[in-house]
Structure formats: C-alpha cells, structure tokens
C-alpha cells in the first residue's frame, strides 16, 4: 500500500533570498520521505481579472491543477503592510475561480508566516486563514506559526537558531499529522 502524500508549497515572497523560503526549506527538510513536496510557483502568474474566467490561461490552469492534485497546501509567507503580499493574494484568487470550481474547496491548508519584525506576520497569517475558511478550505488550527525576528534565526541562508529549529520541527510534526488525517 502506497502511503505517499503530496504537499504543495506556496511561498508568498518572490525574493530569491527570502526569509520565508529559508523557513519553508527547513520545515520541508523535517518531513518524512513519504511526503512529496512540490513548490507551486506564483511569480509568473498574471494578475487575476474576472474577465479571464472565460479564457484559457495556461499558467492559471497549471496552478489550479497543481493545487487540486496535492493532498495539502503549505503557505509560507511574509506580511506586506499588515496583510497578504500581492502575489499570494493573486494565487488565492486565481485558484478560487472560475465560480463553482475552486481548487481550495475542501483542500487542507497550513499557514506559516515569518517576518523580521516583532509581530511575525500575524496579521497576514490571520488574513490568509480568513480567506481560506471563506473558500471552504480545511485550515490547520494548531500550532499557529507567526515567526517574529525571523532574520535573527538565519545564518548562511539556513535556519540556524536552535530554538527556532525546535519550534519549526514541532510544527513539521503537527503538519505531518494534519496531512495524514
């Protein structure tokens, strides 16, 4: 019996050296081998426009299909101006359309935010959760991860702070349970 599970990874930051990418890489490194991870790229997506619902846009179709094919989606994102980054909001909107065919409906979703600031992207995390709940996704309740002062935990492009590693490993363990439920 194949117990392989598929995890789609969406990183809300488009920066090459994103703190959130480093946090996501650490979380993924803690997952067991039976969880296949595929990053769902969002940088190339044109801005959502409802007029496009009647057209075929290959990048939209691809991202919608990838979200539908995975068992769970992990969103790791920064906060921009106390809410979602534009690229993350864009993919959420794209995958929710066309009306009646949302890729988010019934999809398991886990959310992690990381920020160099004091609040750890908490407002963004809450906004993502609110959007996912409105789209009928099954949102992972606990533990919530709003990693503050995240840049202090990074050295040479990796999460190096032992306390942060332990915290993220605890989250990864809970994520595995959530995926396998």
C-alpha positions as a printed NumPy array, in Angstrom:
array([[  0.   ,   0.   ,   0.   ],
       [  1.362,   3.384,  -1.056],
       [  1.203,   5.879,   1.789],
       [  2.728,   8.726,  -0.226],
       [  1.148,  12.109,   0.368],
       [  1.589,  15.206,  -1.772],
       [  2.286,  18.61 ,  -0.267],
       [  2.068,  21.74 ,  -2.401],
       [  4.317,  24.543,  -1.17 ],
       [  3.446,  28.169,  -1.859],
       [  5.98 ,  30.779,  -0.811],
       [  4.368,  34.206,  -0.58 ],
       [  7.605,  36.084,  -1.142],
       [  9.049,  36.484,  -4.628],
       [ 12.51 ,  37.404,  -3.309],
       [ 15.283,  34.968,  -4.232],
       [ 16.815,  35.148,  -0.738],
       [ 13.503,  35.285,   1.085],
       [ 13.47 ,  34.55 ,   4.807],
       [ 10.23 ,  32.674,   4.191],
       [ 11.878,  30.458,   1.581],
       [ 14.55 ,  29.539,   4.141],
       [ 11.901,  28.804,   6.774],
       [  9.965,  26.683,   4.25 ],
       [ 13.12 ,  24.763,   3.304],
       [ 13.763,  23.974,   6.954],
       [ 10.19 ,  22.748,   7.509],
       [ 10.341,  20.599,   4.368],
       [ 13.678,  19.115,   5.49 ],
       [ 11.914,  17.811,   8.616],
       [  9.206,  15.92 ,   6.723],
       [  9.336,  12.148,   6.263],
       [ 10.157,  10.604,   2.888],
       [  6.559,   9.578,   2.204],
       [  5.589,  13.252,   1.789],
       [  6.409,  14.509,  -1.694],
       [  6.791,  18.271,  -1.836],
       [  6.236,  20.323,  -4.95 ],
       [  6.577,  24.079,  -4.976],
       [  3.703,  25.829,  -6.673],
       [  5.334,  28.771,  -8.407],
       [  3.403,  32.038,  -8.248],
       [  5.788,  34.655,  -9.645],
       [  4.799,  34.144, -13.291],
       [  1.049,  34.435, -12.785],
       [ -0.682,  37.389, -14.469],
       [ -2.813,  39.464, -12.109],
       [ -6.246,  37.944, -11.695],
       [ -9.068,  39.564, -13.62 ],
       [-12.576,  38.082, -13.685],
       [-12.691,  38.725, -17.436],
       [-10.138,  35.885, -17.725],
       [-12.638,  33.335, -16.375],
       [-13.953,  32.83 , -19.912],
       [-10.465,  32.353, -21.362],
       [ -7.837,  29.672, -21.147],
       [ -4.728,  30.984, -19.432],
       [ -2.162,  28.205, -19.23 ],
       [ -0.415,  29.436, -16.067],
       [ -3.783,  29.752, -14.285],
       [ -4.819,  26.259, -15.364],
       [ -1.485,  24.798, -14.243],
       [ -1.593,  26.321, -10.757],
       [ -5.238,  25.329, -10.281],
       [ -4.431,  21.757, -11.328],
       [ -1.391,  21.529,  -9.028],
       [ -3.451,  22.685,  -6.054],
       [ -6.174,  20.163,  -6.865],
       [ -3.631,  17.316,  -7.181],
       [ -1.941,  17.739,  -3.791],
       [ -3.315,  16.47 ,  -0.502],
       [ -2.337,  19.594,   1.426],
       [ -1.   ,  23.077,   0.68 ],
       [  1.58 ,  24.732,   2.934],
       [  1.705,  28.511,   2.589],
       [  4.825,  30.176,   4.   ],
       [  4.65 ,  33.919,   3.611],
       [  5.812,  37.319,   4.78 ],
       [  3.462,  40.128,   5.689],
       [  3.251,  43.193,   3.46 ],
       [  1.728,  46.275,   5.045],
       [ -0.034,  44.171,   7.694],
       [ -1.701,  41.837,   5.202],
       [ -1.065,  39.386,   2.338],
       [  1.618,  40.01 ,  -0.257],
       [  0.079,  40.765,  -3.659],
       [  1.466,  37.613,  -5.294],
       [ -0.092,  35.4  ,  -2.605],
       [ -3.473,  37.131,  -2.823],
       [ -3.289,  36.693,  -6.593],
       [ -2.808,  32.908,  -6.446],
       [ -5.563,  32.586,  -3.845],
       [ -7.947,  34.436,  -6.169],
       [ -6.853,  32.528,  -9.287],
       [ -7.323,  29.137,  -7.635],
       [-10.752,  30.141,  -6.31 ],
       [-12.092,  30.643,  -9.835],
       [-13.971,  30.065, -12.004],
       [-17.009,  30.268,  -9.745],
       [-18.113,  26.797,  -8.671],
       [-14.741,  25.161,  -9.381],
       [-12.492,  26.431,  -6.591],
       [ -9.292,  24.435,  -6.064],
       [ -9.451,  25.478,  -2.4  ],
       [-12.785,  23.846,  -1.598],
       [-12.11 ,  21.039,   0.871],
       [ -8.319,  21.423,   0.468],
       [ -6.176,  21.076,   3.585],
       [ -4.126,  24.25 ,   4.09 ],
       [ -1.446,  25.09 ,   6.661],
       [ -0.099,  28.62 ,   7.108],
       [  3.259,  29.869,   8.398],
       [  4.365,  33.482,   8.464],
       [  7.825,  34.812,   9.154],
       [  8.94 ,  38.39 ,   9.474],
       [ 11.992,  40.325,  10.588],
       [  9.577,  42.408,  12.657],
       [  8.159,  41.947,  16.12 ],
       [  4.747,  40.543,  15.193],
       [  5.937,  37.747,  12.917],
       [  3.415,  38.399,  10.18 ],
       [  0.479,  37.65 ,  12.454],
       [ -1.959,  39.929,  10.605],
       [ -1.108,  38.272,   7.289],
       [ -1.474,  34.814,   8.792],
       [ -4.901,  35.671,  10.137],
       [ -5.937,  37.147,   6.778],
       [ -4.784,  34.03 ,   4.897],
       [ -6.695,  31.826,   7.335],
       [ -9.795,  34.009,   6.938],
       [ -9.604,  33.765,   3.132],
       [ -9.079,  30.011,   3.222],
       [-12.03 ,  29.5  ,   5.562],
       [-14.241,  31.627,   3.291],
       [-13.185,  29.386,   0.385],
       [-14.145,  26.224,   2.334],
       [-10.573,  25.012,   2.822],
       [ -9.717,  22.881,   5.854],
       [ -7.254,  25.089,   7.716],
       [ -4.741,  23.606,  10.155],
       [ -5.669,  25.068,  13.533],
       [ -2.575,  24.473,  15.662],
       [  0.159,  25.196,  16.128],
       [ -0.077,  28.632,  14.618],
       [  3.309,  29.894,  13.434],
       [  3.988,  33.629,  13.322],
       [  7.778,  33.705,  13.46 ],
       [  8.993,  37.101,  14.675],
       [ 12.543,  38.404,  14.306],
       [ 12.993,  35.61 ,  11.751],
       [ 16.099,  37.134,  10.195],
       [ 17.862,  36.66 ,  13.569],
       [ 17.375,  32.891,  13.139],
       [ 19.024,  32.769,   9.706],
       [ 22.723,  32.291,   9.055],
       [ 24.324,  31.482,   5.691],
       [ 20.914,  31.046,   4.085],
       [ 19.653,  28.484,   6.607],
       [ 17.62 ,  28.434,   9.816],
       [ 20.433,  28.127,  12.348],
       [ 18.92 ,  29.159,  15.667],
       [ 18.344,  26.012,  17.756],
       [ 15.207,  27.317,  19.472],
       [ 13.671,  28.263,  16.103],
       [ 14.631,  24.861,  14.685],
       [ 12.869,  23.127,  17.572],
       [  9.797,  25.303,  17.092],
       [  9.653,  24.603,  13.345],
       [ 10.28 ,  20.883,  13.874],
       [  7.317,  20.803,  16.252],
       [  5.251,  22.476,  13.542],
       [  6.517,  19.996,  10.916],
       [  5.448,  17.092,  13.161],
       [  1.962,  18.589,  13.523],
       [  1.853,  19.21 ,   9.774],
       [  2.57 ,  15.538,   9.106],
       [ -0.338,  14.55 ,  11.372],
       [ -2.59 ,  17.071,   9.6  ],
       [ -1.587,  15.75 ,   6.164],
       [ -2.196,  12.143,   7.184],
       [ -5.612,  12.731,   8.836]])
